[in-house]
Amino acid sequence: MPFTTLRLSDRVSLIQETGVANFLRCNIWHVRGRDCDLVIDTGMGLSPLKDWVRRESDRPLKAICTHCHFDHMGSLHEFDCRLAHPAEAHIFAQPDPAAVVYSGDWPRIEVVSPDQHPEFKPESYRITPAPLTGYLDEGDVVDLGDCAFQVLHVPGHSPGSIALWDQKARMVFTGDAVYDGDLLDSLYHSEPETYRLTLERLRALDADMFHGGHEPSFGKARLSRIVDQYLAGGQVMGNVMDWYRDLRQTRPDIYAPQDWGRVPRG
């Protein structure tokens, strides 16, 4: 199967792209609404994502990318409604490898299983252009009919990073602004000082559940620990190749699906 789906609630499912290393695998979120559904982030695009989502829903789909990096935007072009922040619109339209951060050490890291995707060639992997059909910025609202998400502009990891905040349900989809792993603030368009402000802003939200762009979901207490560790100089991805070698020692089966169950980390 090209994907696996873990249903976290009646409204929210997590889709995982199989054959992608679990330290890089993007969390693809499917949020069901009365009038339409959201697909939040779209993985590397190794297999048709829209077809997979259609197995579960025939409602209109809005695809939202929290930011413009290769592991989050690979299947965005499949969707008729493509939304993200205007600061990164030019990258979605012309996603050359350096702009989407598939450059430097990343093509040298085994991020895709050669057994599950023998056709994948790291040196020739490219993102299909996906010009945005609309923009999302601070204060915008994405209405699904029976629930609504406020758009938060949360730059730092990238200039156009956004989060989606459901105040009523007290949950937020954060993309790579924060997740339960080593955070990345050293990319060509990252801004560490801005990132600190973003993390403090997310900590101030009255949210019970944080669904990140990678790794398991978590609660407010765990978020506070992540932020504290980052502000103290920890929880940061340093040199990519050194980080990768260290991580391989703790995750010997890097392509295994991750079954996180229904309860987020505290």
MIDOSE-1310 file (N, C-alpha, C; in nm, 2 decimals, decimal comma, always signed):
residues 266
mpft	+0,08/-0,12/+0,00/+0,00/+0,00/+0,00/+0,09/+0,12/+0,00; +0,05/+0,23/-0,08/+0,13/+0,35/-0,09/+0,13/+0,43/+0,04; +0,02/+0,42/+0,12/+0,00/+0,49/+0,24/-0,07/+0,40/+0,34; -0,06/+0,44/+0,47/-0,13/+0,39/+0,58/-0,21/+0,50/+0,64
tlrl	-0,33/+0,47/+0,69/-0,41/+0,57/+0,76/-0,44/+0,53/+0,90; -0,42/+0,62/+1,00/-0,45/+0,60/+1,14/-0,56/+0,70/+1,17; -0,67/+0,65/+1,21/-0,79/+0,73/+1,24/-0,78/+0,77/+1,39; -0,75/+0,90/+1,42/-0,73/+0,94/+1,55/-0,87/+0,98/+1,62
sdrv	-0,96/+1,02/+1,54/-1,09/+1,06/+1,59/-1,19/+1,05/+1,48; -1,32/+1,08/+1,51/-1,42/+1,09/+1,40/-1,39/+1,19/+1,30; -1,31/+1,29/+1,34/-1,28/+1,41/+1,25/-1,14/+1,40/+1,19; -1,04/+1,35/+1,26/-0,90/+1,36/+1,22/-0,84/+1,22/+1,19
sliq	-0,77/+1,21/+1,08/-0,69/+1,09/+1,05/-0,55/+1,14/+1,01; -0,45/+1,05/+1,04/-0,32/+1,07/+1,00/-0,28/+0,97/+0,89; -0,23/+1,03/+0,78/-0,19/+0,95/+0,67/-0,04/+0,95/+0,66; +0,02/+0,83/+0,65/+0,16/+0,81/+0,65/+0,20/+0,76/+0,51
etgv	+0,30/+0,82/+0,45/+0,35/+0,78/+0,32/+0,45/+0,66/+0,34; +0,42/+0,54/+0,29/+0,50/+0,43/+0,32/+0,63/+0,43/+0,23; +0,73/+0,37/+0,29/+0,86/+0,37/+0,21/+0,94/+0,50/+0,23; +0,89/+0,60/+0,31/+0,97/+0,72/+0,34/+1,02/+0,70/+0,48
anfl	+1,15/+0,73/+0,50/+1,21/+0,72/+0,63/+1,13/+0,79/+0,74; +1,10/+0,72/+0,85/+1,01/+0,78/+0,95/+1,07/+0,90/+1,02; +1,20/+0,92/+1,01/+1,26/+1,05/+1,07/+1,23/+1,17/+0,98; +1,19/+1,15/+0,86/+1,16/+1,26/+0,77/+1,01/+1,26/+0,72
rcni	+0,95/+1,14/+0,74/+0,81/+1,13/+0,69/+0,72/+1,24/+0,74; +0,66/+1,31/+0,65/+0,57/+1,42/+0,69/+0,43/+1,36/+0,74; +0,38/+1,42/+0,84/+0,24/+1,38/+0,88/+0,14/+1,45/+0,78; +0,07/+1,37/+0,72/-0,04/+1,42/+0,63/-0,17/+1,41/+0,70
whvr	-0,23/+1,52/+0,73/-0,35/+1,52/+0,81/-0,48/+1,53/+0,72; -0,57/+1,44/+0,74/-0,70/+1,45/+0,68/-0,81/+1,49/+0,78; -0,86/+1,60/+0,76/-0,96/+1,65/+0,86/-1,10/+1,66/+0,79; -1,20/+1,59/+0,84/-1,33/+1,57/+0,78/-1,42/+1,68/+0,83
grdc	-1,49/+1,75/+0,74/-1,59/+1,85/+0,78/-1,73/+1,82/+0,72; -1,83/+1,90/+0,75/-1,96/+1,87/+0,69/-1,97/+1,91/+0,55; -1,91/+2,02/+0,51/-1,92/+2,07/+0,37/-1,80/+2,04/+0,29; -1,68/+2,02/+0,35/-1,56/+1,99/+0,27/-1,46/+1,93/+0,37
dlvi	-1,35/+1,88/+0,32/-1,24/+1,82/+0,40/-1,11/+1,89/+0,37; -1,02/+1,89/+0,47/-0,89/+1,94/+0,45/-0,79/+1,83/+0,44; -0,69/+1,85/+0,36/-0,57/+1,77/+0,35/-0,46/+1,87/+0,39; -0,40/+1,85/+0,50/-0,29/+1,94/+0,55/-0,16/+1,87/+0,53
dtgm	-0,08/+1,93/+0,44/+0,05/+1,88/+0,39/+0,03/+1,75/+0,31; +0,13/+1,73/+0,22/+0,10/+1,63/+0,12/+0,22/+1,53/+0,09; +0,32/+1,53/+0,18/+0,42/+1,43/+0,17/+0,52/+1,46/+0,05; +0,59/+1,35/+0,01/+0,69/+1,37/-0,09/+0,64/+1,34/-0,23
glsp	+0,52/+1,29/-0,24/+0,46/+1,28/-0,37/+0,50/+1,15/-0,45; +0,54/+1,05/-0,37/+0,58/+0,92/-0,44/+0,47/+0,84/-0,50; +0,35/+0,86/-0,45/+0,23/+0,79/-0,49/+0,11/+0,89/-0,49; +0,01/+0,86/-0,57/-0,11/+0,95/-0,58/-0,18/+0,96/-0,44
lkdw	-0,17/+1,08/-0,38/-0,24/+1,10/-0,25/-0,39/+1,12/-0,26; -0,43/+1,20/-0,36/-0,57/+1,23/-0,38/-0,65/+1,11/-0,39; -0,60/+1,01/-0,47/-0,68/+0,89/-0,49/-0,70/+0,81/-0,35; -0,59/+0,82/-0,27/-0,60/+0,75/-0,14/-0,71/+0,82/-0,05
vrre	-0,71/+0,95/-0,05/-0,80/+1,03/+0,03/-0,94/+1,00/-0,02; -0,96/+0,99/-0,14/-1,09/+0,97/-0,20/-1,15/+0,83/-0,16; -1,07/+0,74/-0,12/-1,12/+0,61/-0,07/-1,21/+0,63/+0,06; -1,19/+0,74/+0,13/-1,25/+0,77/+0,25/-1,36/+0,88/+0,25
sdrp	-1,35/+0,97/+0,15/-1,43/+1,08/+0,14/-1,46/+1,12/+0,00; -1,59/+1,16/-0,03/-1,62/+1,22/-0,16/-1,66/+1,37/-0,15; -1,63/+1,43/-0,03/-1,66/+1,57/-0,02/-1,55/+1,65/-0,09; -1,58/+1,78/-0,12/-1,47/+1,87/-0,18/-1,35/+1,87/-0,09
lkai	-1,23/+1,88/-0,15/-1,11/+1,88/-0,08/-1,04/+2,01/-0,09; -0,99/+2,06/+0,02/-0,90/+2,17/+0,02/-0,76/+2,13/+0,07; -0,66/+2,14/-0,02/-0,52/+2,10/+0,02/-0,45/+2,22/+0,07; -0,39/+2,21/+0,19/-0,32/+2,32/+0,25/-0,18/+2,27/+0,28
cthc	-0,08/+2,35/+0,24/+0,06/+2,32/+0,28/+0,10/+2,42/+0,39; +0,15/+2,37/+0,50/+0,20/+2,46/+0,60/+0,32/+2,53/+0,57; +0,40/+2,48/+0,47/+0,52/+2,55/+0,42/+0,57/+2,47/+0,30; +0,68/+2,53/+0,24/+0,71/+2,49/+0,10/+0,83/+2,39/+0,09
hfdh	+0,85/+2,30/+0,19/+0,96/+2,21/+0,18/+0,92/+2,08/+0,12; +1,02/+2,01/+0,06/+0,99/+1,90/-0,03/+0,91/+1,79/+0,03; +0,93/+1,76/+0,16/+0,87/+1,65/+0,23/+0,72/+1,68/+0,26; +0,68/+1,81/+0,24/+0,54/+1,85/+0,27/+0,46/+1,88/+0,15
mgsl	+0,52/+1,90/+0,03/+0,44/+1,96/-0,08/+0,44/+1,87/-0,21; +0,49/+1,74/-0,19/+0,51/+1,66/-0,31/+0,38/+1,63/-0,39; +0,27/+1,61/-0,32/+0,14/+1,58/-0,40/+0,05/+1,70/-0,41; +0,09/+1,82/-0,37/+0,00/+1,93/-0,38/-0,06/+1,95/-0,51
hefd	+0,02/+1,93/-0,62/-0,03/+1,95/-0,76/-0,15/+1,87/-0,79; -0,18/+1,76/-0,72/-0,29/+1,67/-0,75/-0,43/+1,74/-0,72; -0,43/+1,84/-0,64/-0,55/+1,89/-0,58/-0,59/+2,02/-0,66; -0,72/+2,04/-0,68/-0,77/+2,16/-0,75/-0,76/+2,28/-0,66
crla	-0,78/+2,27/-0,53/-0,77/+2,38/-0,43/-0,64/+2,36/-0,36; -0,55/+2,46/-0,38/-0,41/+2,45/-0,33/-0,38/+2,58/-0,25; -0,37/+2,57/-0,12/-0,36/+2,69/-0,04/-0,23/+2,69/+0,05; -0,17/+2,81/+0,06/-0,06/+2,83/+0,15/-0,03/+2,98/+0,16
hpae	+0,07/+3,01/+0,23/+0,10/+3,15/+0,26/+0,16/+3,22/+0,14; +0,13/+3,34/+0,11/+0,18/+3,41/-0,01/+0,33/+3,43/-0,01; +0,39/+3,43/+0,10/+0,54/+3,46/+0,11/+0,61/+3,34/+0,03; +0,55/+3,23/+0,02/+0,62/+3,12/-0,05/+0,55/+3,08/-0,18
ahif	+0,46/+3,16/-0,23/+0,39/+3,13/-0,35/+0,48/+3,10/-0,47; +0,59/+3,18/-0,48/+0,68/+3,16/-0,59/+0,75/+3,03/-0,59; +0,77/+2,97/-0,47/+0,84/+2,84/-0,46/+0,74/+2,73/-0,50; +0,62/+2,74/-0,46/+0,52/+2,64/-0,50/+0,51/+2,64/-0,65
aqpd	+0,52/+2,75/-0,72/+0,50/+2,76/-0,86/+0,63/+2,71/-0,93; +0,75/+2,74/-0,87/+0,87/+2,70/-0,93/+0,96/+2,63/-0,83; +0,93/+2,50/-0,80/+0,99/+2,43/-0,68/+1,13/+2,37/-0,72; +1,23/+2,45/-0,75/+1,36/+2,40/-0,77/+1,42/+2,34/-0,65
paav	+1,51/+2,24/-0,66/+1,55/+2,16/-0,54/+1,61/+2,25/-0,43; +1,68/+2,35/-0,46/+1,74/+2,44/-0,35/+1,63/+2,51/-0,28; +1,53/+2,56/-0,35/+1,42/+2,63/-0,29/+1,34/+2,55/-0,19; +1,32/+2,42/-0,23/+1,23/+2,33/-0,14/+1,32/+2,25/-0,05
vysg	+1,45/+2,29/-0,03/+1,54/+2,23/+0,06/+1,58/+2,09/+0,03; +1,57/+2,05/-0,10/+1,62/+1,92/-0,14/+1,76/+1,94/-0,20; +1,85/+1,98/-0,12/+1,98/+2,02/-0,17/+2,08/+1,99/-0,05; +2,21/+2,02/-0,08/+2,31/+2,00/+0,02/+2,32/+1,85/+0,06
dwpr	+2,31/+1,82/+0,19/+2,32/+1,68/+0,23/+2,20/+1,59/+0,21; +2,08/+1,66/+0,20/+1,96/+1,58/+0,19/+1,95/+1,47/+0,08; +1,99/+1,50/-0,04/+1,99/+1,40/-0,14/+2,09/+1,28/-0,11; +2,18/+1,30/-0,02/+2,28/+1,20/+0,01/+2,23/+1,11/+0,12
ievv	+2,12/+1,14/+0,18/+2,06/+1,06/+0,29/+1,95/+0,97/+0,24; +1,95/+0,85/+0,28/+1,86/+0,75/+0,23/+1,72/+0,77/+0,29; +1,65/+0,86/+0,23/+1,51/+0,90/+0,28/+1,40/+0,82/+0,22; +1,43/+0,74/+0,12/+1,33/+0,66/+0,06/+1,38/+0,51/+0,04
spdq	+1,29/+0,42/+0,08/+1,33/+0,28/+0,08/+1,36/+0,23/-0,07; +1,47/+0,18/-0,10/+1,50/+0,13/-0,23/+1,42/+0,00/-0,26; +1,38/-0,07/-0,16/+1,30/-0,19/-0,18/+1,15/-0,16/-0,21; +1,10/-0,06/-0,14/+0,96/-0,02/-0,16/+0,94/+0,07/-0,28
hpef	+1,04/+0,15/-0,31/+1,03/+0,25/-0,42/+1,16/+0,23/-0,51; +1,17/+0,12/-0,58/+1,30/+0,10/-0,66/+1,31/+0,20/-0,77; +1,20/+0,27/-0,81/+1,21/+0,37/-0,92/+1,26/+0,50/-0,87; +1,27/+0,52/-0,74/+1,32/+0,65/-0,69/+1,47/+0,67/-0,71
kpes	+1,51/+0,78/-0,76/+1,65/+0,81/-0,78/+1,67/+0,94/-0,71; +1,75/+0,94/-0,60/+1,77/+1,07/-0,53/+1,82/+1,18/-0,61; +1,91/+1,15/-0,71/+1,97/+1,26/-0,79/+1,87/+1,32/-0,89; +1,76/+1,26/-0,92/+1,67/+1,31/-1,02/+1,53/+1,35/-0,96
yrit	+1,52/+1,33/-0,83/+1,39/+1,36/-0,76/+1,36/+1,51/-0,77; +1,24/+1,54/-0,82/+1,19/+1,67/-0,83/+1,05/+1,69/-0,79; +1,01/+1,80/-0,74/+0,87/+1,84/-0,70/+0,80/+1,89/-0,82; +0,68/+1,84/-0,84/+0,59/+1,89/-0,95/+0,54/+2,03/-0,92
papl	+0,56/+2,13/-1,00/+0,50/+2,26/-0,97/+0,35/+2,26/-0,94; +0,32/+2,34/-0,84/+0,18/+2,34/-0,79/+0,14/+2,49/-0,76; +0,12/+2,57/-0,86/+0,09/+2,71/-0,83/-0,04/+2,72/-0,74; -0,03/+2,80/-0,64/-0,14/+2,82/-0,55/-0,26/+2,87/-0,61
tgyl	-0,38/+2,82/-0,57/-0,50/+2,88/-0,62/-0,56/+2,98/-0,52; -0,50/+2,99/-0,41/-0,55/+3,09/-0,31/-0,44/+3,10/-0,20; -0,45/+3,21/-0,12/-0,35/+3,24/-0,02/-0,42/+3,23/+0,12; -0,34/+3,19/+0,22/-0,38/+3,19/+0,36/-0,28/+3,27/+0,44
degd	-0,33/+3,37/+0,52/-0,24/+3,45/+0,60/-0,31/+3,47/+0,74; -0,23/+3,54/+0,82/-0,28/+3,56/+0,96/-0,42/+3,61/+0,97; -0,50/+3,55/+1,05/-0,64/+3,59/+1,07/-0,74/+3,53/+0,97; -0,70/+3,47/+0,86/-0,79/+3,41/+0,77/-0,86/+3,29/+0,84
vvdl	-0,98/+3,25/+0,80/-1,05/+3,14/+0,85/-1,08/+3,04/+0,75; -1,06/+2,91/+0,77/-1,09/+2,80/+0,68/-1,21/+2,73/+0,74; -1,33/+2,74/+0,68/-1,46/+2,70/+0,73/-1,49/+2,57/+0,66; -1,51/+2,46/+0,74/-1,56/+2,33/+0,69/-1,71/+2,31/+0,71
gdca	-1,78/+2,41/+0,76/-1,92/+2,39/+0,77/-1,96/+2,37/+0,91; -1,90/+2,27/+0,98/-1,93/+2,24/+1,12/-1,81/+2,26/+1,21; -1,70/+2,31/+1,16/-1,59/+2,36/+1,23/-1,51/+2,45/+1,15; -1,42/+2,53/+1,22/-1,35/+2,63/+1,14/-1,21/+2,64/+1,21
fqvl	-1,11/+2,68/+1,12/-0,97/+2,69/+1,16/-0,93/+2,83/+1,14; -0,87/+2,89/+1,24/-0,80/+3,02/+1,22/-0,66/+3,00/+1,18; -0,62/+3,08/+1,08/-0,48/+3,07/+1,03/-0,39/+3,15/+1,11; -0,28/+3,09/+1,15/-0,18/+3,16/+1,23/-0,05/+3,17/+1,14
hvpg	+0,01/+3,28/+1,12/+0,13/+3,29/+1,05/+0,24/+3,27/+1,16; +0,32/+3,16/+1,14/+0,42/+3,12/+1,24/+0,56/+3,10/+1,18; +0,62/+3,21/+1,13/+0,75/+3,20/+1,06/+0,86/+3,17/+1,16; +0,97/+3,14/+1,10/+1,10/+3,10/+1,17/+1,16/+2,98/+1,11
hspg	+1,09/+2,87/+1,10/+1,14/+2,76/+1,02/+1,15/+2,79/+0,88; +1,04/+2,86/+0,83/+1,04/+2,92/+0,69/+0,96/+3,04/+0,70; +0,97/+3,14/+0,60/+0,90/+3,26/+0,61/+0,75/+3,26/+0,60; +0,70/+3,15/+0,53/+0,56/+3,14/+0,51/+0,49/+3,03/+0,59
sial	+0,56/+2,98/+0,69/+0,50/+2,87/+0,78/+0,37/+2,92/+0,84; +0,27/+2,83/+0,83/+0,14/+2,86/+0,89/+0,10/+2,75/+0,98; +0,01/+2,78/+1,08/-0,06/+2,68/+1,16/-0,21/+2,70/+1,15; -0,28/+2,59/+1,18/-0,43/+2,60/+1,17/-0,49/+2,57/+1,31
wdqk	-0,56/+2,66/+1,37/-0,60/+2,66/+1,51/-0,75/+2,65/+1,52; -0,80/+2,54/+1,57/-0,94/+2,52/+1,60/-0,96/+2,55/+1,75; -1,00/+2,67/+1,77/-1,02/+2,71/+1,91/-1,13/+2,64/+1,99; -1,23/+2,60/+1,92/-1,34/+2,53/+1,98/-1,30/+2,39/+2,02
armv	-1,23/+2,32/+1,94/-1,18/+2,19/+1,97/-1,05/+2,19/+2,05; -0,99/+2,31/+2,06/-0,86/+2,33/+2,13/-0,75/+2,24/+2,08; -0,74/+2,24/+1,94/-0,63/+2,17/+1,88/-0,57/+2,26/+1,77; -0,44/+2,23/+1,74/-0,38/+2,31/+1,64/-0,29/+2,22/+1,56
ftgd	-0,29/+2,25/+1,43/-0,20/+2,18/+1,33/-0,08/+2,27/+1,31; +0,04/+2,23/+1,35/+0,15/+2,33/+1,35/+0,25/+2,32/+1,24; +0,24/+2,22/+1,15/+0,34/+2,20/+1,05/+0,48/+2,18/+1,12; +0,58/+2,24/+1,06/+0,71/+2,23/+1,12/+0,75/+2,34/+1,21
avyd	+0,65/+2,43/+1,25/+0,68/+2,53/+1,35/+0,71/+2,47/+1,48; +0,65/+2,35/+1,51/+0,69/+2,27/+1,62/+0,64/+2,13/+1,61; +0,72/+2,04/+1,65/+0,69/+1,90/+1,65/+0,77/+1,83/+1,76; +0,75/+1,71/+1,79/+0,82/+1,64/+1,90/+0,95/+1,58/+1,85
gdll	+1,04/+1,66/+1,81/+1,17/+1,61/+1,76/+1,27/+1,72/+1,75; +1,38/+1,70/+1,69/+1,48/+1,80/+1,68/+1,43/+1,90/+1,57; +1,43/+2,03/+1,61/+1,37/+2,14/+1,53/+1,48/+2,19/+1,44; +1,44/+2,24/+1,32/+1,53/+2,29/+1,22/+1,52/+2,44/+1,20
dsly	+1,63/+2,51/+1,24/+1,62/+2,66/+1,22/+1,74/+2,71/+1,15; +1,81/+2,62/+1,07/+1,93/+2,67/+1,00/+1,92/+2,66/+0,85; +1,80/+2,66/+0,80/+1,78/+2,65/+0,65/+1,81/+2,79/+0,59; +1,81/+2,80/+0,46/+1,85/+2,92/+0,40/+1,76/+3,04/+0,43
hsep	+1,63/+3,00/+0,46/+1,53/+3,11/+0,49/+1,48/+3,10/+0,63; +1,55/+3,03/+0,71/+1,51/+3,02/+0,86/+1,55/+3,15/+0,93; +1,48/+3,18/+1,04/+1,52/+3,30/+1,12/+1,50/+3,26/+1,26; +1,61/+3,22/+1,33/+1,61/+3,17/+1,47/+1,54/+3,27/+1,57
etyr	+1,57/+3,39/+1,55/+1,51/+3,49/+1,65/+1,35/+3,49/+1,63; +1,31/+3,49/+1,50/+1,17/+3,48/+1,48/+1,11/+3,35/+1,52; +1,18/+3,24/+1,51/+1,14/+3,11/+1,55/+1,11/+3,11/+1,70; +1,19/+3,18/+1,78/+1,17/+3,18/+1,92/+1,04/+3,25/+1,96
ltle	+1,01/+3,36/+1,89/+0,88/+3,43/+1,91/+0,76/+3,34/+1,87; +0,78/+3,26/+1,76/+0,67/+3,17/+1,72/+0,64/+3,06/+1,82; +0,75/+3,01/+1,88/+0,73/+2,90/+1,98/+0,66/+2,95/+2,10; +0,70/+3,07/+2,14/+0,63/+3,13/+2,26/+0,49/+3,16/+2,23
rlra	+0,46/+3,20/+2,11/+0,32/+3,23/+2,07/+0,24/+3,10/+2,08; +0,29/+2,99/+2,02/+0,22/+2,86/+2,03/+0,20/+2,81/+2,17; +0,30/+2,84/+2,25/+0,29/+2,80/+2,39/+0,17/+2,87/+2,46; +0,15/+3,00/+2,42/+0,05/+3,08/+2,48/-0,09/+3,04/+2,44
ldad	-0,11/+2,96/+2,33/-0,24/+2,92/+2,29/-0,31/+2,83/+2,39; -0,44/+2,85/+2,40/-0,52/+2,77/+2,50/-0,56/+2,64/+2,43; -0,45/+2,56/+2,39/-0,47/+2,43/+2,31/-0,44/+2,31/+2,40; -0,51/+2,21/+2,38/-0,49/+2,08/+2,45/-0,41/+1,98/+2,36
mfhg	-0,42/+2,00/+2,23/-0,35/+1,90/+2,14/-0,28/+1,97/+2,03; -0,16/+1,93/+2,00/-0,08/+1,98/+1,90/-0,04/+1,87/+1,80; -0,09/+1,89/+1,67/-0,06/+1,79/+1,57/+0,05/+1,85/+1,48; +0,18/+1,80/+1,49/+0,29/+1,86/+1,42/+0,31/+1,80/+1,29
ghep	+0,41/+1,85/+1,22/+0,44/+1,81/+1,08/+0,52/+1,68/+1,08; +0,57/+1,64/+1,19/+0,64/+1,51/+1,21/+0,62/+1,46/+1,35; +0,64/+1,33/+1,37/+0,64/+1,27/+1,50/+0,50/+1,27/+1,56; +0,49/+1,21/+1,68/+0,36/+1,19/+1,74/+0,30/+1,33/+1,79
sfgk	+0,17/+1,33/+1,79/+0,10/+1,45/+1,85/+0,13/+1,45/+2,00; +0,10/+1,57/+2,06/+0,14/+1,59/+2,20/+0,05/+1,70/+2,26; +0,06/+1,70/+2,39/-0,02/+1,80/+2,47/+0,05/+1,92/+2,51; -0,01/+2,01/+2,59/+0,04/+2,14/+2,62/+0,17/+2,12/+2,71
arls	+0,17/+2,03/+2,80/+0,28/+2,01/+2,89/+0,41/+1,97/+2,81; +0,39/+1,88/+2,72/+0,50/+1,84/+2,63/+0,55/+1,96/+2,55; +0,45/+2,03/+2,49/+0,49/+2,15/+2,41/+0,58/+2,24/+2,50; +0,54/+2,27/+2,62/+0,62/+2,36/+2,70/+0,76/+2,31/+2,72
rivd	+0,78/+2,18/+2,74/+0,91/+2,12/+2,75/+0,99/+2,13/+2,63; +0,93/+2,11/+2,51/+1,00/+2,13/+2,38/+1,05/+2,27/+2,37; +0,96/+2,36/+2,40/+1,00/+2,51/+2,38/+1,11/+2,54/+2,48; +1,10/+2,49/+2,60/+1,21/+2,52/+2,70/+1,34/+2,46/+2,66
qyla	+1,34/+2,34/+2,60/+1,46/+2,28/+2,56/+1,52/+2,35/+2,44; +1,44/+2,40/+2,35/+1,49/+2,47/+2,23/+1,55/+2,60/+2,28; +1,48/+2,68/+2,36/+1,53/+2,81/+2,41/+1,66/+2,80/+2,49; +1,68/+2,68/+2,55/+1,80/+2,65/+2,62/+1,92/+2,60/+2,53
ggqv	+1,89/+2,59/+2,40/+1,99/+2,55/+2,31/+1,99/+2,40/+2,27; +1,89/+2,33/+2,32/+1,87/+2,19/+2,28/+1,76/+2,17/+2,18; +1,73/+2,04/+2,16/+1,62/+2,00/+2,07/+1,63/+2,07/+1,93; +1,76/+2,08/+1,88/+1,79/+2,14/+1,75/+1,86/+2,04/+1,66
mgnv	+1,83/+2,04/+1,54/+1,90/+1,96/+1,44/+2,02/+2,04/+1,40; +2,14/+1,99/+1,43/+2,27/+2,05/+1,39/+2,31/+2,01/+1,25; +2,43/+1,97/+1,23/+2,48/+1,92/+1,10/+2,40/+1,80/+1,06; +2,35/+1,81/+0,94/+2,25/+1,71/+0,90/+2,31/+1,57/+0,89
mdwy	+2,43/+1,55/+0,84/+2,49/+1,42/+0,83/+2,52/+1,36/+0,97; +2,57/+1,45/+1,06/+2,60/+1,40/+1,20/+2,46/+1,36/+1,27; +2,36/+1,44/+1,25/+2,23/+1,41/+1,31/+2,18/+1,28/+1,25; +2,19/+1,26/+1,12/+2,15/+1,14/+1,06/+2,22/+1,01/+1,11
rdlr	+2,35/+1,02/+1,13/+2,42/+0,90/+1,18/+2,38/+0,87/+1,32; +2,36/+0,97/+1,40/+2,32/+0,95/+1,54/+2,18/+0,89/+1,54; +2,09/+0,94/+1,46/+1,96/+0,89/+1,46/+1,95/+0,75/+1,41; +2,03/+0,71/+1,31/+2,03/+0,57/+1,27/+2,06/+0,47/+1,38
qtrp	+2,13/+0,51/+1,48/+2,17/+0,43/+1,59/+2,05/+0,40/+1,68; +1,95/+0,50/+1,68/+1,84/+0,48/+1,77/+1,71/+0,43/+1,69; +1,72/+0,44/+1,56/+1,61/+0,39/+1,48/+1,66/+0,29/+1,37; +1,69/+0,17/+1,41/+1,75/+0,08/+1,31/+1,65/+0,05/+1,19
diya	+1,52/+0,04/+1,22/+1,43/+0,02/+1,11/+1,36/+0,15/+1,07; +1,43/+0,23/+0,99/+1,39/+0,36/+0,96/+1,26/+0,37/+0,87; +1,22/+0,26/+0,81/+1,11/+0,27/+0,72/+0,98/+0,21/+0,78; +0,99/+0,17/+0,91/+0,87/+0,11/+0,97/+0,76/+0,21/+1,00
pqdw	+0,64/+0,18/+0,97/+0,53/+0,27/+1,01/+0,53/+0,29/+1,16; +0,48/+0,41/+1,20/+0,47/+0,44/+1,34/+0,33/+0,45/+1,38; +0,29/+0,35/+1,47/+0,16/+0,35/+1,52/+0,15/+0,41/+1,65; +0,10/+0,54/+1,66/+0,11/+0,62/+1,78/-0,01/+0,61/+1,86
grvp	-0,11/+0,53/+1,82/-0,23/+0,51/+1,90/-0,31/+0,64/+1,90; -0,41/+0,64/+1,99/-0,51/+0,75/+1,99/-0,48/+0,86/+2,10; -0,38/+0,83/+2,19/-0,36/+0,93/+2,29/-0,23/+1,00/+2,27; -0,23/+1,14/+2,26/-0,11/+1,21/+2,23/-0,02/+1,21/+2,35
rg	+0,11/+1,24/+2,33/+0,21/+1,25/+2,44/+0,16/+1,37/+2,53; +0,19/+1,35/+2,66/+0,15/+1,45/+2,75/+0,22/+1,58/+2,74
